[in-house]
Amino acid sequence: SGIMSGILPWCESSTALIAWSAVYGLCIGPLIALISVVLSELFGTDVLPLYHGCSRMGVGLGTLCGGPLIGYVIEASGYKVALMFAGGLVVAGTGFLILLSVFNARLARSG
């Protein structure tokens, strides 16, 4: 979904926007439905509440700070830069989860 957010500025026709909407919906829908499954696979069910809480806290902070921050970026640089920035943050968050998974796997092997 982060990559899709970065692509949105180049959807200038209604056909491109409809196609983008369909692909974005296919990308974001499973994320919402499968977040608990993915977190339990990565970290185990014994710590699922902790990691689910961390995940929801990230969403909450993004919801609280995202609007004003993106508004500032739009005023300073325009919509294309703002959408690419938002997409980059989603991609960075995905990288953070991958890094967290690697650290968790190392911890499980050593302990």
PDB file as gemmi writes it, atoms N, CA and C in Angstrom:
CRYST1    1.000    1.000    1.000  90.00  90.00  90.00 P 1                      
ATOM      1  N   SER A   1       0.815  -1.197   0.000  1.00  0.00           N  
ATOM      2  CA  SER A   1       0.000   0.000   0.000  1.00  0.00           C  
ATOM      3  C   SER A   1       0.856   1.258   0.000  1.00  0.00           C  
ATOM      4  N   GLY A   2       2.071   1.160   0.540  1.00  0.00           N  
ATOM      5  CA  GLY A   2       2.964   2.315   0.514  1.00  0.00           C  
ATOM      6  C   GLY A   2       3.397   2.677  -0.890  1.00  0.00           C  
ATOM      7  N   ILE A   3       3.717   1.659  -1.669  1.00  0.00           N  
ATOM      8  CA  ILE A   3       4.093   1.896  -3.065  1.00  0.00           C  
ATOM      9  C   ILE A   3       2.909   2.467  -3.827  1.00  0.00           C  
ATOM     10  N   MET A   4       1.728   1.965  -3.548  1.00  0.00           N  
ATOM     11  CA  MET A   4       0.532   2.464  -4.226  1.00  0.00           C  
ATOM     12  C   MET A   4       0.277   3.929  -3.877  1.00  0.00           C  
ATOM     13  N   SER A   5       0.535   4.322  -2.641  1.00  0.00           N  
ATOM     14  CA  SER A   5       0.365   5.731  -2.267  1.00  0.00           C  
ATOM     15  C   SER A   5       1.336   6.613  -3.029  1.00  0.00           C  
ATOM     16  N   GLY A   6       2.536   6.117  -3.253  1.00  0.00           N  
ATOM     17  CA  GLY A   6       3.518   6.878  -4.018  1.00  0.00           C  
ATOM     18  C   GLY A   6       3.189   6.989  -5.492  1.00  0.00           C  
ATOM     19  N   ILE A   7       2.404   6.058  -6.008  1.00  0.00           N  
ATOM     20  CA  ILE A   7       2.024   6.054  -7.431  1.00  0.00           C  
ATOM     21  C   ILE A   7       0.830   6.979  -7.698  1.00  0.00           C  
ATOM     22  N   LEU A   8       0.009   7.214  -6.701  1.00  0.00           N  
ATOM     23  CA  LEU A   8      -1.232   7.988  -6.878  1.00  0.00           C  
ATOM     24  C   LEU A   8      -1.062   9.326  -7.599  1.00  0.00           C  
ATOM     25  N   PRO A   9      -0.010  10.089  -7.359  1.00  0.00           N  
ATOM     26  CA  PRO A   9       0.091  11.387  -8.047  1.00  0.00           C  
ATOM     27  C   PRO A   9       0.127  11.290  -9.574  1.00  0.00           C  
ATOM     28  N   TRP A  10       0.478  10.157 -10.111  1.00  0.00           N  
ATOM     29  CA  TRP A  10       0.559  10.016 -11.561  1.00  0.00           C  
ATOM     30  C   TRP A  10      -0.714   9.433 -12.177  1.00  0.00           C  
ATOM     31  N   CYS A  11      -1.734   9.234 -11.369  1.00  0.00           N  
ATOM     32  CA  CYS A  11      -3.027   8.775 -11.884  1.00  0.00           C  
ATOM     33  C   CYS A  11      -3.846  10.004 -12.255  1.00  0.00           C  
ATOM     34  N   GLU A  12      -3.763  10.408 -13.503  1.00  0.00           N  
ATOM     35  CA  GLU A  12      -4.400  11.657 -13.920  1.00  0.00           C  
ATOM     36  C   GLU A  12      -5.709  11.464 -14.653  1.00  0.00           C  
ATOM     37  N   SER A  13      -6.004  10.260 -15.101  1.00  0.00           N  
ATOM     38  CA  SER A  13      -7.281  10.023 -15.778  1.00  0.00           C  
ATOM     39  C   SER A  13      -8.206   9.240 -14.853  1.00  0.00           C  
ATOM     40  N   SER A  14      -9.481   9.250 -15.167  1.00  0.00           N  
ATOM     41  CA  SER A  14     -10.425   8.514 -14.333  1.00  0.00           C  
ATOM     42  C   SER A  14     -10.191   7.007 -14.431  1.00  0.00           C  
ATOM     43  N   THR A  15      -9.772   6.526 -15.583  1.00  0.00           N  
ATOM     44  CA  THR A  15      -9.482   5.100 -15.743  1.00  0.00           C  
ATOM     45  C   THR A  15      -8.293   4.699 -14.863  1.00  0.00           C  
ATOM     46  N   ALA A  16      -7.258   5.515 -14.864  1.00  0.00           N  
ATOM     47  CA  ALA A  16      -6.091   5.227 -14.025  1.00  0.00           C  
ATOM     48  C   ALA A  16      -6.457   5.267 -12.547  1.00  0.00           C  
ATOM     49  N   LEU A  17      -7.310   6.211 -12.162  1.00  0.00           N  
ATOM     50  CA  LEU A  17      -7.719   6.314 -10.766  1.00  0.00           C  
ATOM     51  C   LEU A  17      -8.572   5.129 -10.342  1.00  0.00           C  
ATOM     52  N   ILE A  18      -9.441   4.657 -11.214  1.00  0.00           N  
ATOM     53  CA  ILE A  18     -10.252   3.476 -10.910  1.00  0.00           C  
ATOM     54  C   ILE A  18      -9.360   2.246 -10.772  1.00  0.00           C  
ATOM     55  N   ALA A  19      -8.397   2.093 -11.677  1.00  0.00           N  
ATOM     56  CA  ALA A  19      -7.469   0.960 -11.594  1.00  0.00           C  
ATOM     57  C   ALA A  19      -6.638   1.051 -10.308  1.00  0.00           C  
ATOM     58  N   TRP A  20      -6.163   2.256  -9.988  1.00  0.00           N  
ATOM     59  CA  TRP A  20      -5.390   2.443  -8.763  1.00  0.00           C  
ATOM     60  C   TRP A  20      -6.226   2.074  -7.542  1.00  0.00           C  
ATOM     61  N   SER A  21      -7.478   2.508  -7.519  1.00  0.00           N  
ATOM     62  CA  SER A  21      -8.358   2.226  -6.385  1.00  0.00           C  
ATOM     63  C   SER A  21      -8.563   0.729  -6.197  1.00  0.00           C  
ATOM     64  N   ALA A  22      -8.739   0.012  -7.299  1.00  0.00           N  
ATOM     65  CA  ALA A  22      -8.933  -1.434  -7.214  1.00  0.00           C  
ATOM     66  C   ALA A  22      -7.686  -2.128  -6.673  1.00  0.00           C  
ATOM     67  N   VAL A  23      -6.527  -1.762  -7.179  1.00  0.00           N  
ATOM     68  CA  VAL A  23      -5.283  -2.393  -6.719  1.00  0.00           C  
ATOM     69  C   VAL A  23      -4.992  -2.014  -5.270  1.00  0.00           C  
ATOM     70  N   TYR A  24      -5.220  -0.756  -4.920  1.00  0.00           N  
ATOM     71  CA  TYR A  24      -5.000  -0.324  -3.533  1.00  0.00           C  
ATOM     72  C   TYR A  24      -5.917  -1.088  -2.582  1.00  0.00           C  
ATOM     73  N   GLY A  25      -7.165  -1.246  -2.963  1.00  0.00           N  
ATOM     74  CA  GLY A  25      -8.101  -2.002  -2.135  1.00  0.00           C  
ATOM     75  C   GLY A  25      -7.666  -3.447  -1.951  1.00  0.00           C  
ATOM     76  N   LEU A  26      -7.122  -4.048  -3.010  1.00  0.00           N  
ATOM     77  CA  LEU A  26      -6.621  -5.417  -2.902  1.00  0.00           C  
ATOM     78  C   LEU A  26      -5.372  -5.495  -2.030  1.00  0.00           C  
ATOM     79  N   CYS A  27      -4.607  -4.424  -1.964  1.00  0.00           N  
ATOM     80  CA  CYS A  27      -3.393  -4.405  -1.136  1.00  0.00           C  
ATOM     81  C   CYS A  27      -3.706  -4.128   0.332  1.00  0.00           C  
ATOM     82  N   ILE A  28      -4.617  -3.222   0.611  1.00  0.00           N  
ATOM     83  CA  ILE A  28      -4.862  -2.805   1.989  1.00  0.00           C  
ATOM     84  C   ILE A  28      -5.866  -3.712   2.703  1.00  0.00           C  
ATOM     85  N   GLY A  29      -6.786  -4.312   1.979  1.00  0.00           N  
ATOM     86  CA  GLY A  29      -7.796  -5.180   2.585  1.00  0.00           C  
ATOM     87  C   GLY A  29      -7.200  -6.344   3.366  1.00  0.00           C  
ATOM     88  N   PRO A  30      -6.313  -7.121   2.756  1.00  0.00           N  
ATOM     89  CA  PRO A  30      -5.711  -8.228   3.506  1.00  0.00           C  
ATOM     90  C   PRO A  30      -4.887  -7.760   4.710  1.00  0.00           C  
ATOM     91  N   LEU A  31      -4.302  -6.593   4.619  1.00  0.00           N  
ATOM     92  CA  LEU A  31      -3.516  -6.074   5.741  1.00  0.00           C  
ATOM     93  C   LEU A  31      -4.396  -5.918   6.970  1.00  0.00           C  
ATOM     94  N   ILE A  32      -5.554  -5.360   6.788  1.00  0.00           N  
ATOM     95  CA  ILE A  32      -6.462  -5.144   7.912  1.00  0.00           C  
ATOM     96  C   ILE A  32      -6.998  -6.480   8.430  1.00  0.00           C  
ATOM     97  N   ALA A  33      -7.337  -7.371   7.515  1.00  0.00           N  
ATOM     98  CA  ALA A  33      -7.929  -8.649   7.915  1.00  0.00           C  
ATOM     99  C   ALA A  33      -6.915  -9.607   8.531  1.00  0.00           C  
ATOM    100  N   LEU A  34      -5.666  -9.541   8.116  1.00  0.00           N  
ATOM    101  CA  LEU A  34      -4.690 -10.545   8.525  1.00  0.00           C  
ATOM    102  C   LEU A  34      -3.635 -10.052   9.506  1.00  0.00           C  
ATOM    103  N   ILE A  35      -3.767  -8.843  10.048  1.00  0.00           N  
ATOM    104  CA  ILE A  35      -2.729  -8.311  10.918  1.00  0.00           C  
ATOM    105  C   ILE A  35      -2.486  -9.211  12.122  1.00  0.00           C  
ATOM    106  N   SER A  36      -3.525  -9.734  12.743  1.00  0.00           N  
ATOM    107  CA  SER A  36      -3.341 -10.612  13.904  1.00  0.00           C  
ATOM    108  C   SER A  36      -2.665 -11.917  13.511  1.00  0.00           C  
ATOM    109  N   VAL A  37      -3.031 -12.467  12.358  1.00  0.00           N  
ATOM    110  CA  VAL A  37      -2.429 -13.714  11.892  1.00  0.00           C  
ATOM    111  C   VAL A  37      -0.942 -13.522  11.615  1.00  0.00           C  
ATOM    112  N   VAL A  38      -0.606 -12.454  10.940  1.00  0.00           N  
ATOM    113  CA  VAL A  38       0.795 -12.191  10.605  1.00  0.00           C  
ATOM    114  C   VAL A  38       1.610 -11.940  11.875  1.00  0.00           C  
ATOM    115  N   LEU A  39       1.092 -11.151  12.775  1.00  0.00           N  
ATOM    116  CA  LEU A  39       1.820 -10.873  14.015  1.00  0.00           C  
ATOM    117  C   LEU A  39       2.010 -12.128  14.853  1.00  0.00           C  
ATOM    118  N   SER A  40       1.002 -13.004  14.910  1.00  0.00           N  
ATOM    119  CA  SER A  40       1.164 -14.237  15.684  1.00  0.00           C  
ATOM    120  C   SER A  40       2.150 -15.190  15.015  1.00  0.00           C  
ATOM    121  N   GLU A  41       2.202 -15.193  13.686  1.00  0.00           N  
ATOM    122  CA  GLU A  41       3.200 -16.014  12.982  1.00  0.00           C  
ATOM    123  C   GLU A  41       4.608 -15.496  13.211  1.00  0.00           C  
ATOM    124  N   LEU A  42       4.771 -14.181  13.180  1.00  0.00           N  
ATOM    125  CA  LEU A  42       6.096 -13.596  13.342  1.00  0.00           C  
ATOM    126  C   LEU A  42       6.607 -13.689  14.776  1.00  0.00           C  
ATOM    127  N   PHE A  43       5.742 -13.436  15.741  1.00  0.00           N  
ATOM    128  CA  PHE A  43       6.198 -13.275  17.114  1.00  0.00           C  
ATOM    129  C   PHE A  43       5.611 -14.280  18.094  1.00  0.00           C  
ATOM    130  N   GLY A  44       4.647 -15.093  17.672  1.00  0.00           N  
ATOM    131  CA  GLY A  44       4.022 -16.074  18.555  1.00  0.00           C  
ATOM    132  C   GLY A  44       2.787 -15.522  19.232  1.00  0.00           C  
ATOM    133  N   THR A  45       1.916 -16.424  19.622  1.00  0.00           N  
ATOM    134  CA  THR A  45       0.647 -16.002  20.223  1.00  0.00           C  
ATOM    135  C   THR A  45       0.797 -15.540  21.662  1.00  0.00           C  
ATOM    136  N   ASP A  46       1.903 -15.944  22.319  1.00  0.00           N  
ATOM    137  CA  ASP A  46       2.072 -15.530  23.712  1.00  0.00           C  
ATOM    138  C   ASP A  46       2.344 -14.035  23.855  1.00  0.00           C  
ATOM    139  N   VAL A  47       2.917 -13.409  22.836  1.00  0.00           N  
ATOM    140  CA  VAL A  47       3.185 -11.966  22.880  1.00  0.00           C  
ATOM    141  C   VAL A  47       2.335 -11.195  21.869  1.00  0.00           C  
ATOM    142  N   LEU A  48       1.320 -11.844  21.337  1.00  0.00           N  
ATOM    143  CA  LEU A  48       0.458 -11.194  20.347  1.00  0.00           C  
ATOM    144  C   LEU A  48      -0.160  -9.894  20.866  1.00  0.00           C  
ATOM    145  N   PRO A  49      -0.691  -9.869  22.094  1.00  0.00           N  
ATOM    146  CA  PRO A  49      -1.269  -8.598  22.558  1.00  0.00           C  
ATOM    147  C   PRO A  49      -0.256  -7.444  22.578  1.00  0.00           C  
ATOM    148  N   LEU A  50       0.979  -7.740  22.934  1.00  0.00           N  
ATOM    149  CA  LEU A  50       2.004  -6.700  22.968  1.00  0.00           C  
ATOM    150  C   LEU A  50       2.265  -6.136  21.574  1.00  0.00           C  
ATOM    151  N   TYR A  51       2.505  -7.022  20.613  1.00  0.00           N  
ATOM    152  CA  TYR A  51       2.820  -6.553  19.263  1.00  0.00           C  
ATOM    153  C   TYR A  51       1.604  -5.971  18.555  1.00  0.00           C  
ATOM    154  N   HIS A  52       0.422  -6.484  18.869  1.00  0.00           N  
ATOM    155  CA  HIS A  52      -0.789  -5.899  18.292  1.00  0.00           C  
ATOM    156  C   HIS A  52      -0.978  -4.490  18.851  1.00  0.00           C  
ATOM    157  N   GLY A  53      -0.695  -4.309  20.132  1.00  0.00           N  
ATOM    158  CA  GLY A  53      -0.771  -2.981  20.734  1.00  0.00           C  
ATOM    159  C   GLY A  53       0.235  -2.024  20.124  1.00  0.00           C  
ATOM    160  N   CYS A  54       1.458  -2.517  19.871  1.00  0.00           N  
ATOM    161  CA  CYS A  54       2.470  -1.675  19.218  1.00  0.00           C  
ATOM    162  C   CYS A  54       2.012  -1.286  17.816  1.00  0.00           C  
ATOM    163  N   SER A  55       1.422  -2.233  17.111  1.00  0.00           N  
ATOM    164  CA  SER A  55       0.928  -1.969  15.760  1.00  0.00           C  
ATOM    165  C   SER A  55      -0.175  -0.909  15.781  1.00  0.00           C  
ATOM    166  N   ARG A  56      -1.115  -1.065  16.684  1.00  0.00           N  
ATOM    167  CA  ARG A  56      -2.227  -0.113  16.773  1.00  0.00           C  
ATOM    168  C   ARG A  56      -1.741   1.245  17.278  1.00  0.00           C  
ATOM    169  N   MET A  57      -0.709   1.261  18.140  1.00  0.00           N  
ATOM    170  CA  MET A  57      -0.164   2.535  18.593  1.00  0.00           C  
ATOM    171  C   MET A  57       0.440   3.293  17.411  1.00  0.00           C  
ATOM    172  N   GLY A  58       1.123   2.577  16.526  1.00  0.00           N  
ATOM    173  CA  GLY A  58       1.670   3.208  15.327  1.00  0.00           C  
ATOM    174  C   GLY A  58       0.580   3.802  14.455  1.00  0.00           C  
ATOM    175  N   VAL A  59      -0.513   3.057  14.310  1.00  0.00           N  
ATOM    176  CA  VAL A  59      -1.643   3.558  13.531  1.00  0.00           C  
ATOM    177  C   VAL A  59      -2.239   4.791  14.210  1.00  0.00           C  
ATOM    178  N   GLY A  60      -2.356   4.743  15.522  1.00  0.00           N  
ATOM    179  CA  GLY A  60      -2.899   5.885  16.260  1.00  0.00           C  
ATOM    180  C   GLY A  60      -2.036   7.135  16.133  1.00  0.00           C  
ATOM    181  N   LEU A  61      -0.722   6.954  16.249  1.00  0.00           N  
ATOM    182  CA  LEU A  61       0.181   8.100  16.095  1.00  0.00           C  
ATOM    183  C   LEU A  61       0.125   8.660  14.677  1.00  0.00           C  
ATOM    184  N   GLY A  62       0.037   7.762  13.705  1.00  0.00           N  
ATOM    185  CA  GLY A  62      -0.082   8.217  12.329  1.00  0.00           C  
ATOM    186  C   GLY A  62      -1.371   8.979  12.084  1.00  0.00           C  
ATOM    187  N   THR A  63      -2.447   8.512  12.707  1.00  0.00           N  
ATOM    188  CA  THR A  63      -3.730   9.188  12.570  1.00  0.00           C  
ATOM    189  C   THR A  63      -3.702  10.555  13.251  1.00  0.00           C  
ATOM    190  N   LEU A  64      -3.063  10.638  14.421  1.00  0.00           N  
ATOM    191  CA  LEU A  64      -2.996  11.885  15.158  1.00  0.00           C  
ATOM    192  C   LEU A  64      -2.091  12.911  14.478  1.00  0.00           C  
ATOM    193  N   CYS A  65      -0.917  12.472  14.053  1.00  0.00           N  
ATOM    194  CA  CYS A  65       0.080  13.397  13.516  1.00  0.00           C  
ATOM    195  C   CYS A  65       0.067  13.503  11.996  1.00  0.00           C  
ATOM    196  N   GLY A  66      -0.490  12.508  11.327  1.00  0.00           N  
ATOM    197  CA  GLY A  66      -0.415  12.453   9.875  1.00  0.00           C  
ATOM    198  C   GLY A  66      -1.078  13.613   9.165  1.00  0.00           C  
ATOM    199  N   GLY A  67      -2.275  13.965   9.590  1.00  0.00           N  
ATOM    200  CA  GLY A  67      -3.000  15.057   8.930  1.00  0.00           C  
ATOM    201  C   GLY A  67      -2.258  16.383   8.948  1.00  0.00           C  
ATOM    202  N   PRO A  68      -1.865  16.856  10.138  1.00  0.00           N  
ATOM    203  CA  PRO A  68      -1.115  18.115  10.177  1.00  0.00           C  
ATOM    204  C   PRO A  68       0.236  18.047   9.454  1.00  0.00           C  
ATOM    205  N   LEU A  69       0.931  16.927   9.587  1.00  0.00           N  
ATOM    206  CA  LEU A  69       2.232  16.794   8.940  1.00  0.00           C  
ATOM    207  C   LEU A  69       2.103  16.818   7.417  1.00  0.00           C  
ATOM    208  N   ILE A  70       1.151  16.053   6.894  1.00  0.00           N  
ATOM    209  CA  ILE A  70       0.956  16.029   5.442  1.00  0.00           C  
ATOM    210  C   ILE A  70       0.440  17.385   4.957  1.00  0.00           C  
ATOM    211  N   GLY A  71      -0.397  18.045   5.756  1.00  0.00           N  
ATOM    212  CA  GLY A  71      -0.846  19.387   5.389  1.00  0.00           C  
ATOM    213  C   GLY A  71       0.322  20.348   5.237  1.00  0.00           C  
ATOM    214  N   TYR A  72       1.285  20.250   6.148  1.00  0.00           N  
ATOM    215  CA  TYR A  72       2.479  21.089   6.050  1.00  0.00           C  
ATOM    216  C   TYR A  72       3.284  20.758   4.791  1.00  0.00           C  
ATOM    217  N   VAL A  73       3.451  19.462   4.509  1.00  0.00           N  
ATOM    218  CA  VAL A  73       4.201  19.050   3.316  1.00  0.00           C  
ATOM    219  C   VAL A  73       3.483  19.515   2.051  1.00  0.00           C  
ATOM    220  N   ILE A  74       2.165  19.437   2.020  1.00  0.00           N  
ATOM    221  CA  ILE A  74       1.396  19.906   0.856  1.00  0.00           C  
ATOM    222  C   ILE A  74       1.617  21.400   0.645  1.00  0.00           C  
ATOM    223  N   GLU A  75       1.540  22.186   1.721  1.00  0.00           N  
ATOM    224  CA  GLU A  75       1.746  23.632   1.593  1.00  0.00           C  
ATOM    225  C   GLU A  75       3.158  23.960   1.151  1.00  0.00           C  
ATOM    226  N   ALA A  76       4.140  23.191   1.623  1.00  0.00           N  
ATOM    227  CA  ALA A  76       5.537  23.483   1.303  1.00  0.00           C  
ATOM    228  C   ALA A  76       5.948  22.968  -0.077  1.00  0.00           C  
ATOM    229  N   SER A  77       5.426  21.791  -0.476  1.00  0.00           N  
ATOM    230  CA  SER A  77       5.946  21.153  -1.690  1.00  0.00           C  
ATOM    231  C   SER A  77       4.901  20.661  -2.671  1.00  0.00           C  
ATOM    232  N   GLY A  78       3.648  20.599  -2.297  1.00  0.00           N  
ATOM    233  CA  GLY A  78       2.610  20.140  -3.211  1.00  0.00           C  
ATOM    234  C   GLY A  78       2.150  18.716  -2.925  1.00  0.00           C  
ATOM    235  N   TYR A  79       1.091  18.339  -3.630  1.00  0.00           N  
ATOM    236  CA  TYR A  79       0.451  17.051  -3.394  1.00  0.00           C  
ATOM    237  C   TYR A  79       1.313  15.862  -3.803  1.00  0.00           C  
ATOM    238  N   LYS A  80       2.025  15.969  -4.916  1.00  0.00           N  
ATOM    239  CA  LYS A  80       2.832  14.826  -5.372  1.00  0.00           C  
ATOM    240  C   LYS A  80       3.889  14.460  -4.339  1.00  0.00           C  
ATOM    241  N   VAL A  81       4.569  15.440  -3.827  1.00  0.00           N  
ATOM    242  CA  VAL A  81       5.605  15.184  -2.816  1.00  0.00           C  
ATOM    243  C   VAL A  81       4.965  14.618  -1.547  1.00  0.00           C  
ATOM    244  N   ALA A  82       3.813  15.143  -1.154  1.00  0.00           N  
ATOM    245  CA  ALA A  82       3.137  14.668   0.055  1.00  0.00           C  
ATOM    246  C   ALA A  82       2.731  13.204  -0.081  1.00  0.00           C  
ATOM    247  N   LEU A  83       2.182  12.825  -1.228  1.00  0.00           N  
ATOM    248  CA  LEU A  83       1.778  11.434  -1.417  1.00  0.00           C  
ATOM    249  C   LEU A  83       2.982  10.502  -1.487  1.00  0.00           C  
ATOM    250  N   MET A  84       4.060  10.952  -2.112  1.00  0.00           N  
ATOM    251  CA  MET A  84       5.269  10.129  -2.140  1.00  0.00           C  
ATOM    252  C   MET A  84       5.867  10.008  -0.734  1.00  0.00           C  
ATOM    253  N   PHE A  85       5.800  11.076   0.058  1.00  0.00           N  
ATOM    254  CA  PHE A  85       6.270  11.045   1.436  1.00  0.00           C  
ATOM    255  C   PHE A  85       5.446  10.057   2.257  1.00  0.00           C  
ATOM    256  N   ALA A  86       4.132  10.103   2.121  1.00  0.00           N  
ATOM    257  CA  ALA A  86       3.257   9.181   2.850  1.00  0.00           C  
ATOM    258  C   ALA A  86       3.540   7.733   2.457  1.00  0.00           C  
ATOM    259  N   GLY A  87       3.700   7.482   1.167  1.00  0.00           N  
ATOM    260  CA  GLY A  87       4.043   6.137   0.716  1.00  0.00           C  
ATOM    261  C   GLY A  87       5.388   5.683   1.251  1.00  0.00           C  
ATOM    262  N   GLY A  88       6.345   6.583   1.304  1.00  0.00           N  
ATOM    263  CA  GLY A  88       7.655   6.257   1.855  1.00  0.00           C  
ATOM    264  C   GLY A  88       7.596   5.889   3.330  1.00  0.00           C  
ATOM    265  N   LEU A  89       6.719   6.564   4.068  1.00  0.00           N  
ATOM    266  CA  LEU A  89       6.556   6.222   5.481  1.00  0.00           C  
ATOM    267  C   LEU A  89       5.975   4.828   5.656  1.00  0.00           C  
ATOM    268  N   VAL A  90       5.037   4.446   4.799  1.00  0.00           N  
ATOM    269  CA  VAL A  90       4.474   3.097   4.879  1.00  0.00           C  
ATOM    270  C   VAL A  90       5.534   2.051   4.546  1.00  0.00           C  
ATOM    271  N   VAL A  91       6.333   2.310   3.519  1.00  0.00           N  
ATOM    272  CA  VAL A  91       7.414   1.387   3.152  1.00  0.00           C  
ATOM    273  C   VAL A  91       8.437   1.301   4.292  1.00  0.00           C  
ATOM    274  N   ALA A  92       8.763   2.426   4.919  1.00  0.00           N  
ATOM    275  CA  ALA A  92       9.692   2.430   6.046  1.00  0.00           C  
ATOM    276  C   ALA A  92       9.130   1.640   7.226  1.00  0.00           C  
ATOM    277  N   GLY A  93       7.835   1.764   7.456  1.00  0.00           N  
ATOM    278  CA  GLY A  93       7.198   0.987   8.524  1.00  0.00           C  
ATOM    279  C   GLY A  93       7.266  -0.507   8.255  1.00  0.00           C  
ATOM    280  N   THR A  94       7.120  -0.884   7.001  1.00  0.00           N  
ATOM    281  CA  THR A  94       7.249  -2.288   6.630  1.00  0.00           C  
ATOM    282  C   THR A  94       8.672  -2.773   6.889  1.00  0.00           C  
ATOM    283  N   GLY A  95       9.642  -1.949   6.539  1.00  0.00           N  
ATOM    284  CA  GLY A  95      11.032  -2.290   6.817  1.00  0.00           C  
ATOM    285  C   GLY A  95      11.287  -2.455   8.305  1.00  0.00           C  
ATOM    286  N   PHE A  96      10.659  -1.607   9.117  1.00  0.00           N  
ATOM    287  CA  PHE A  96      10.791  -1.722  10.564  1.00  0.00           C  
ATOM    288  C   PHE A  96      10.235  -3.050  11.061  1.00  0.00           C  
ATOM    289  N   LEU A  97       9.090  -3.482  10.544  1.00  0.00           N  
ATOM    290  CA  LEU A  97       8.525  -4.771  10.951  1.00  0.00           C  
ATOM    291  C   LEU A  97       9.425  -5.932  10.545  1.00  0.00           C  
ATOM    292  N   ILE A  98      10.027  -5.836   9.377  1.00  0.00           N  
ATOM    293  CA  ILE A  98      10.962  -6.886   8.940  1.00  0.00           C  
ATOM    294  C   ILE A  98      12.160  -6.927   9.879  1.00  0.00           C  
ATOM    295  N   LEU A  99      12.697  -5.775  10.221  1.00  0.00           N  
ATOM    296  CA  LEU A  99      13.822  -5.707  11.139  1.00  0.00           C  
ATOM    297  C   LEU A  99      13.449  -6.261  12.509  1.00  0.00           C  
ATOM    298  N   LEU A 100      12.281  -5.939  12.986  1.00  0.00           N  
ATOM    299  CA  LEU A 100      11.797  -6.454  14.264  1.00  0.00           C  
ATOM    300  C   LEU A 100      11.671  -7.975  14.224  1.00  0.00           C  
ATOM    301  N   SER A 101      11.214  -8.502  13.115  1.00  0.00           N  
ATOM    302  CA  SER A 101      11.094  -9.955  12.953  1.00  0.00           C  
ATOM    303  C   SER A 101      12.468 -10.626  12.988  1.00  0.00           C  
ATOM    304  N   VAL A 102      13.453 -10.024  12.334  1.00  0.00           N  
ATOM    305  CA  VAL A 102      14.815 -10.580  12.336  1.00  0.00           C  
ATOM    306  C   VAL A 102      15.375 -10.584  13.752  1.00  0.00           C  
ATOM    307  N   PHE A 103      15.221  -9.489  14.484  1.00  0.00           N  
ATOM    308  CA  PHE A 103      15.700  -9.433  15.862  1.00  0.00           C  
ATOM    309  C   PHE A 103      14.993 -10.463  16.740  1.00  0.00           C  
ATOM    310  N   ASN A 104      13.696 -10.633  16.538  1.00  0.00           N  
ATOM    311  CA  ASN A 104      12.936 -11.604  17.312  1.00  0.00           C  
ATOM    312  C   ASN A 104      13.405 -13.026  17.014  1.00  0.00           C  
ATOM    313  N   ALA A 105      13.700 -13.336  15.753  1.00  0.00           N  
ATOM    314  CA  ALA A 105      14.189 -14.670  15.385  1.00  0.00           C  
ATOM    315  C   ALA A 105      15.557 -14.933  16.009  1.00  0.00           C  
ATOM    316  N   ARG A 106      16.416 -13.942  16.012  1.00  0.00           N  
ATOM    317  CA  ARG A 106      17.732 -14.088  16.649  1.00  0.00           C  
ATOM    318  C   ARG A 106      17.603 -14.295  18.137  1.00  0.00           C  
ATOM    319  N   LEU A 107      16.694 -13.574  18.766  1.00  0.00           N  
ATOM    320  CA  LEU A 107      16.475 -13.720  20.183  1.00  0.00           C  
ATOM    321  C   LEU A 107      15.954 -15.124  20.508  1.00  0.00           C  
ATOM    322  N   ALA A 108      15.050 -15.633  19.689  1.00  0.00           N  
ATOM    323  CA  ALA A 108      14.489 -16.976  19.903  1.00  0.00           C  
ATOM    324  C   ALA A 108      15.576 -18.049  19.740  1.00  0.00           C  
ATOM    325  N   ARG A 109      16.493 -17.878  18.792  1.00  0.00           N  
ATOM    326  CA  ARG A 109      17.572 -18.855  18.577  1.00  0.00           C  
ATOM    327  C   ARG A 109      18.577 -18.842  19.721  1.00  0.00           C  
ATOM    328  N   SER A 110      18.853 -17.656  20.266  1.00  0.00           N  
ATOM    329  CA  SER A 110      19.863 -17.566  21.313  1.00  0.00           C  
ATOM    330  C   SER A 110      19.320 -17.938  22.684  1.00  0.00           C  
ATOM    331  N   GLY A 111      18.006 -17.862  22.856  1.00  0.00           N  
ATOM    332  CA  GLY A 111      17.426 -18.101  24.173  1.00  0.00           C  
ATOM    333  C   GLY A 111      16.653 -19.308  24.188  1.00  0.00           C  
TER     334      GLY A 111                                                      
END                                                                             
